[in-house]
Amino acid sequence: MLKDLLGSRDARFGPLLRDETLAATMCDQVIRLSLLRRKAQARGLISPQKTIRIAVVGGYTLYPFVELLEHYLASVPFTTYRADIFKGEYDNYISEIADRTSGLYHAAPEVVLLMPSHRHCQYMGHFLDVRAKQEAEAKTVALQILDLCHAAHEGTGAEVIVTNFALPGHHDPGPYRTRTLASDWNFRKLINLELGLSAPGFVHICDAEFLSCRMGTLASWDPRSWFESKQPYAAGLTVQVAKESARLISSLYHGPKKVAVLDLDNTLWGGVVADDGLDGIEVGDTSPRGEAFKAFQQYLQSLTRRGVLLAVCSKNDHARAVEPFEHHPEMVLRMKDFTSFKANWQPKSENIRLIAKELNLGLDSFVFIDDNPAEVEIVRQFVPEVECLALPPDPAEYVGLVQDSHYFEPVRITKEDLERAIQYRQEVERKELLASVTDMEAYLDSLQMEARIGEFQPLDVPRIAQLINKSNQFNLTTRRRTDSQVRAIFSDPCQFGFTVRLADRFGDYGLISVVILKAAADEVEIDTWLMSCRVLKRQVEDEVLNQIVRFAASRGIGRIRGVYLPTAKNAMVGDHYLQMGFTPLSDSERSEFLLDASLYQPRPTKIKVVEKAL
């Protein structure tokens, strides 16, 4: 069917290619799909949105791995990428990283993928060596790998992905392997643990250990392919490692989903509450199905503890829908766990749009979860930005399905993530106050806002990169940066970055705005200006501009250039610079604006700035 769609240049080719790629488990399947993708790209049916320079080096023959990686990047992640890949030579990764004149550095990669050889992952001493010696050897091996990651990062400024080690599947040395760190099984596990726990922020682990155990350790290793062509894994595991590597690379530029939108009947409990009543629904420890629904609620609640928001979208009578959360003794989730609750008879697609508007979040931040395939298909058609999960008939499979969707996998977890649900509940209180007043100035004054404006700090890099890569609406240029690219600003004398934190009497918003400036001899350019939509119309943008002008004045620069690069999602800031007093440049091919800093008067606000960057 894919060939037919390709031949007729049918727009359904791309979605079907993605589905077929996700379903493929064998290397030859993915290679065939990759060939079709290349033809589709040549005919304009698929247009990757961004090119990423990637270097892949390791202790193995790297083909067909790089072919699989390129295909997954181009067809599977939420945003497709064109991969410009430098492929290292077989087992030459140490020299390629150590030699700053090697092809690795000429390729100037944004991401380095390191696949260290399993041959360097074996304890060479005796089973009876003291535990401290065995532990020290494992830590040394892990440190040597991390030293290579440091060297590659320092020489390229790239994020580094390193594959850890698949575990051996044979019995040797039998049950004794559990009693000594010298066994290959335990020695590799300890190295993998040290790699993960000791890796700096710019190093990301592609967990081949987990993937091989999930597939089966014996099925993950093919000794013949190793001896004949020096392949790192069996063909099936090669596919899984390539797919996981592509997800990791994609996650450097796009964060996880933020909101799980849930149906109620036969999703959070068994049965229909309007028909079966509070006593008739299945949830809790009185039956296997009820226990499965309770386990699903426990898992959803655990997502909130790492920053995922929960919302309800159900065709139901509101009073009956609320009743289980308030009165059923076996319910794990309660009303306080939801940031929005829509139970009515309106189309679910419309309700999801309302939830997005209430939360000031883009629809592409949402995942809709429902047991009814028809409802899922309607949402897919009418709100295509929303990812959808159709639950299977057996609730025992619910948790695994959501876990394996990868939608809520964090690359990192920041303090702001942990407090997100609390912050959205505080926002409800702010809106209630706003609804009760008629004077906006009085409302802003009553918030008792305080701002802290500070230069970029190393501890803030994960949150800064997170905002840069997920902010779409109030984002003047939508330029994405990895953690490494954010850190590079610290040592660049021509760049200056600052952040804004905001708090009010209801609570702390946390770090909500990022600005990156580029200074030349006679002009400051606003390279990046973004802000969380949660603080729109709070006068934060006025204080940001005050800070930008202060920076220009400190450098003796009188011209400030603002750049607006339109995207499908940032139309709300299309006239931002005009509103802030900038003058448009009529001769510019881009949307550019100038501000004469010498004539600027600080903009008054209701925000008390308790700390400034300058």
SULFEN-V278232 format. One record per backbone hydrogen bond with DSSP energy under -0.5 kcal/mol. CO is the residue of the C=O (numbers start at 1). NH is the residue of the N-H. Records with the same first field share a line. If there is no record, write none. Layout:
CO = NH  NH
This chain:
1 = 5
2 = 6
3 = 7
4 = 8
5 = 10
6 = 9
10 = 13
11 = 14  15
12 = 16
13 = 17
14 = 18
15 = 19
16 = 20
17 = 21
18 = 22
19 = 23
20 = 24
26 = 30
27 = 31
28 = 32
29 = 33
30 = 34
31 = 35
32 = 36
33 = 37
34 = 38
35 = 39
36 = 40
37 = 41
38 = 42
39 = 43
40 = 45  46
41 = 44
50 = 82
52 = 54  84
53 = 110  111
54 = 86
55 = 57  113
56 = 88
57 = 115
58 = 91  92
60 = 62
62 = 66
64 = 68
65 = 69
66 = 70
67 = 71
68 = 72
69 = 73
70 = 74
71 = 75
72 = 76  77
73 = 81
80 = 49  50
81 = 83
82 = 52  84
83 = 85
84 = 54
85 = 87
86 = 56  88
89 = 92
92 = 96
93 = 97
94 = 98
95 = 99
98 = 100
99 = 102
102 = 105  106
103 = 107
104 = 109
105 = 108
110 = 159
111 = 55  113
112 = 114  161
113 = 57
114 = 116  163
115 = 59
117 = 120
118 = 121
126 = 129
130 = 133  134
131 = 135
132 = 136
133 = 137
134 = 138
135 = 139
136 = 140
137 = 141
138 = 142
139 = 143
140 = 144
141 = 145
142 = 146
143 = 147
144 = 148
145 = 149
146 = 150
147 = 151
148 = 152
149 = 153
150 = 154
151 = 155
152 = 156  158
153 = 157
159 = 112
160 = 204
161 = 114
162 = 206
171 = 174
173 = 176
174 = 177
175 = 178
176 = 179
177 = 180
180 = 183
183 = 187
184 = 188
185 = 189
186 = 190
187 = 191
188 = 192
189 = 193
190 = 194
191 = 195
192 = 196
193 = 197
194 = 198
195 = 199
200 = 203
202 = 160
204 = 162  206
205 = 207
206 = 164  208
207 = 211
208 = 212
209 = 213
210 = 214
211 = 215
212 = 216
216 = 220
218 = 221
220 = 234
222 = 226
223 = 227
224 = 228
225 = 229  231
226 = 230
230 = 61
234 = 238
235 = 239
236 = 240
237 = 241
238 = 242
239 = 243
240 = 244
241 = 245
242 = 246
243 = 247
244 = 248
245 = 249
246 = 250
247 = 251
248 = 252
249 = 252
250 = 253  254
258 = 309
259 = 261  367
260 = 262  311
261 = 369
262 = 313
264 = 267  268  269
269 = 266
270 = 282
271 = 266  273
272 = 275  276
273 = 277
277 = 280  281
281 = 283
282 = 270
284 = 287
287 = 291
288 = 292
289 = 293
290 = 284  294
291 = 295
292 = 296
293 = 297
294 = 298
295 = 299
296 = 300
297 = 301
298 = 302
299 = 303
300 = 304
301 = 305
303 = 306  308
304 = 307
309 = 260
310 = 339  340
311 = 262
312 = 342
314 = 316  344
317 = 321
318 = 322
319 = 323
320 = 324
322 = 325  326
323 = 326  327  328
324 = 328
328 = 331
334 = 337
335 = 338
337 = 310
340 = 312
341 = 343
342 = 314
344 = 316
347 = 351
348 = 352
349 = 353
350 = 354
351 = 355
352 = 356
353 = 357
354 = 358
355 = 359
356 = 360  361
362 = 365
363 = 366
365 = 258  259
366 = 387
367 = 261
368 = 389
369 = 263
370 = 391
371 = 373
372 = 376
373 = 377
374 = 378
375 = 379
376 = 380
377 = 381
378 = 382
379 = 383
383 = 386
387 = 368
389 = 370  391
393 = 395
394 = 397
395 = 398
397 = 401
398 = 402
399 = 403
400 = 404
401 = 405
402 = 405
403 = 406
406 = 409
407 = 257
408 = 410
414 = 418
415 = 419
417 = 420
419 = 423
420 = 424
421 = 425
422 = 426
423 = 427
424 = 428
425 = 429
426 = 430
427 = 431
428 = 432
429 = 433
430 = 434
431 = 435
432 = 436
433 = 436
434 = 437
438 = 440
439 = 443
440 = 444
441 = 445
442 = 446
443 = 447
444 = 447  448
445 = 448
447 = 505
449 = 608
450 = 503
451 = 610  611
452 = 454  501
454 = 499
457 = 460
458 = 461
460 = 464
461 = 465
462 = 466
463 = 467
464 = 468
465 = 469
466 = 470
467 = 471
473 = 475
474 = 531
476 = 565
478 = 480
482 = 486
483 = 487
484 = 488
485 = 489
486 = 489
487 = 490  491
488 = 491
489 = 492
491 = 493
492 = 495
494 = 519
496 = 517
497 = 456
498 = 515
499 = 454
500 = 512  513
501 = 452
502 = 509  510
503 = 450
504 = 507
507 = 504  509
510 = 502  512
512 = 532
513 = 500
514 = 530
515 = 498
516 = 527  528
517 = 496
518 = 520  525
523 = 520  525
524 = 561
525 = 518  527
526 = 563
528 = 516
529 = 476
530 = 514
532 = 535
533 = 536
535 = 538  540
539 = 543
540 = 544
541 = 545
542 = 546
543 = 547
544 = 548
545 = 549
546 = 550
547 = 551
548 = 552
549 = 553
550 = 554
551 = 555
552 = 555  557
553 = 556
558 = 597  598
559 = 524
560 = 562  595
561 = 526
562 = 593
563 = 565
564 = 566  591
570 = 573
571 = 574
573 = 576
575 = 579
576 = 580
577 = 582
578 = 581
583 = 594
584 = 586
585 = 588
590 = 592
591 = 564
592 = 585
593 = 562
594 = 583
595 = 560  597
596 = 599
597 = 600
607 = 609
608 = 451  610
611 = 453
